[in-house]
Amino acid sequence: MKLQETYDMVLRFAICQTEEQVSQIALKEASRFGVDYYFAGTIPPEDSTPTQQLEHVIGGSWPSGWGERYFKHNYLRTDPTIEHVRSNNSPLIWKNLEKSPRFRNVVMDEARDFGLNHGITIPQFSLDGVKIGISFAGQNMDIADPKLQTSLTVIGAYTVSSILRVLQRNYRSEIINLTEREREVLYWISEGKTSRDISAILSIAKPTVEKHFTTLQHKLCAQNRTHAVAEAMRRGLLR
């Protein structure tokens, strides 16, 4: 990235007021390398349950259905990119995993089915020593571009810092109130239940369940079910 390009990017991140704005800037900046998605989070303990793992998500979004599948099947325990972040501080281009004799391809093969054909995972640290991983991925990423690793490392750093800034401000200033029914729906979503399942459990119509979730999505500024549960966990709304 040229110095002026970097300066302009920093200014765009600096004026972001919401996580959605941060995501838009991050994906716009990374799209020159064929990036379609990104995902960032702190690294959970290895014995974390899928629900506990959601507390560690800080931003981004994978393709529809992949996040739900990933956490439902507890893929974090066999995800080679997570193992890399735990034990390394250098970026990992996913394709290089194929060269490792320890490569486990179940998670990565299924990721390709969702359009995550190529990617890079970049370990980072917060100032207080917390390990953070951010991944960029896409169907047609130009992993041969010599600027990819350096540029996405810079973009990743500003993406993470901007999300943390926005989240910190929002947590201080915003109180989210959920109704008892919304809390019930949210709880069963966190347990991996479908709208049909929740309808039967709570003895309410399926459209009513979906209406409650739409309200939850709006209150939590969430893009999907996985994101909604993660936001609720971080805000102490789901225990």
Buried (B, 14 or more C-beta within 10 A) or exposed (E): BEEEEBEEBEEBBEEBEEBBBBBEBBBEBBEBBBBBBBBBBBBBEEEBEBBEBBBBBBBBBBBEEBBBBBBEBEBBBBBBBBBBBEEEEEBBBBBEBEEEEEEEEEBBEBBBEBBBBBBBBBBBEEEEEEEBBBBBBBBEBEBEBEEBBEBBBBBBBBBBBBBBBBBEEBEEEEEBEBEEBBBBBBBBBBBBBEBEBBBEBBEBEBEBBBEBBEBBBEBBBBBBBBBBBBBBBBBEBBE
